[in-house]
Each structure stands twice: as C-alpha cells, then as structure tokens.
Amino acid sequence: MHHDAQPVKLYHIPVELPIRRIYSRLGYRKATTQVSEHEQQTIQHILDEGMLYCQLSGVYLRRRIERKEEGTIVLDTGTTWNSQQMARFLSTSTEVFLIAATAGAEIVEQRDRLLQQGKTFKAVILDALGSEMVESAIQWIHDYVGKLVRKNGRILTKRRYSPGYGDFSLENQQSLFSLLKLAELDLRLTDHFILLPEKSVTAIVGVE
C-alpha cells in the first residue's frame, strides 16, 4: 500500500430499485397499509421517471491505520480522527476503506422543481428514491471492496461509520472530502460540513 494511492472512481453503479425500502420510507406498512393497484402504478411510474434523474457514482480509497491511541485513530496520510466510538469500531482493523456515493444533482433539482410547482406527492417520492438509491450505492461499494479484500483472506467490518454519527463529529467530513477528492465527482462541502448535492454519503469501513 503506497502513500500515493489514488481514490478509485466508480461510475454507473448498478443497483436495483429498492422498492420495498422506498415504500417503507414513504410510511407504507406492509401489514396495515392498503395500496390500491392504481396508486401502485402511479408510484411506479414516478419511480421509473425518477430513475432517469439518478446518476449514481462513487469512489473508494484504501489506507493503512498508522496508529491507534485512546480515542484517536491516525491514518498513514497523517489524518487524525478523535472519537472514542470510532476507535472502538476500528479496534480490530489494521486498514480502512473510505467510501462515498452520490445520486447526483439532477434528482435533487427535479424534486425541488416539483415542490415549487406544488406537486408534493411526486416530490416526496423522488426524495425517498434519491435517499434509498444512494444508500444502495454505498452498500454496493461496501460489498465490492469486501470482495477485493477476501481474495487476500481479509474481511471488512459489517457496519460502516459516517461523519456526524455518535461522537465522530461532522467536521471529519472535511478529511474524507479531500482524501476521496470528492470535488472531482462534482460534490461540494458547505461551511457546516454538509455534502452537496444532498443525496450523497461518505463512510468508513474497517479491514480486519
């Protein structure tokens, strides 16, 4: 593993439409919510159209953990994370994968257009679609890098950790943004460390 290892970009991430999770996000409960045939067709039509606005892309980078101290993780890049929970999460890991995925700007722009037009139902469905598609994309990358390490007899942590979760502050988004060169995927970071376009996620996975 070299210090100059570059992030690997992934375009057109092939994920299926996560229909059940979208329904669940929309508040439909399998046992109690009756959805008419007509309503299902309407939702499906909106989702099919929404898929055209989703441009799923992602990136991953593998780095070595240089040292671990009480509540501190230092990567071979010099990046330092101060977080008790992150240190526990990576307690048996010697390396990390930094990963990110985005559904792109179009789906967000289309949702906002629909809201301005007062088409709330459609906008809410597109919002759920964007959220679940990017979730599927980050899971796809997680699984993909998992296959890479299994060839060398290593395994990944089943879970992944994102900035803003637990005591791993949102400010850590800054280090992931620069290490993963997310600007090259047309992502931006606000002054409050929020990723834009908003249907974008970063995460850390441990290599054990």
Summary of the structure (lengths in Angstrom):
residues: 208
radius of gyration: 18.7
end to end distance: 15.4
largest distance: 58.1
contacts: 632
relative contact order: 0.19
helix: 40%
strand: 23%
